[in-house]
């Protein structure tokens, strides 16, 4: 469903639905893709920042487990 510029705001106010319900499905899909990309970039940054420390902790844990057996 295509909307004329500016008419969607009036239509949304008139029927009282949220932005996501009134916009075209492609627009909502693009917004979700952008959010997913930002989350992925943040996760990669966190893994790079804390990856060495996490690897060290797991290495110590595996060392203790190997020492028990």
Residue pairs with C-beta under 8 A, 6 or more apart in sequence:
1 24
2 24
3 11
3 24
8 22
8 23
11 22
12 18
12 19
12 22
20 28
